Amino acid sequence: MKKAIFIIGFLVLTSAMAVAQKYAFVDSDYIRKNIPAFTTAQEQLDKLSAQWEKEVSDGYAVVEQMYKSYQNEAPLLSQDMKTKREEAIIAKEKEMKDLQNKYFGMEGELFKKREELVKPIQDEILKAIKDIAVEGSYAVIFDTASGGNILFANPKYDISDQVLEKLGINN
């Protein structure tokens, strides 16, 4: 009998604890789109990226032109001249690959610039979310924008506007 009462009491307590958990979600895309500093940073990154893409593309166009010119003139060139032209084409292509990696590689200029411009904003957003989670006693806050397999989310639990308020942005 005592064991049954203990089990029932345990189940009631456990279910009460489970019900007490609070969950919420945010839409980080929505939050970022409503932060002017983020939009400005993204525009700067897009401009830089386009500029660097053009520079790399123009360099590869030069390589392509060098190769076409070489193909047209190859029958008239000595073996020594062919070798020199081939080496020049290979060197120019390597230069372009290195430039492409410098700008767009894993630790490239675009990555560094993104870290410089966007990361502080993302850190600020995350801090606001954590503050709201502590203040509201939320157990978990999901992000619907990151593709987190949330099949349904009731909008009344969306705290995205609270995050914007916490960041001092009125929407």
Buried (B, 14 or more C-beta within 10 A) or exposed (E): EEEEEEEEEEEEEEEEEEEEEEEBBBBBEBBBEBBEBBEEBBEBBEEBBEEBBEBBEEBBEBBEEBBEEBEEEEEEBEEEEBEEBBEEBEEBBEEBBEBBEBBBEEEBBBEEBBEEBBEEBBEBBEEBBEEBBEEEEBEEBBBBBEEEEEEEBEEEBBBBBBBBBBBEBEE
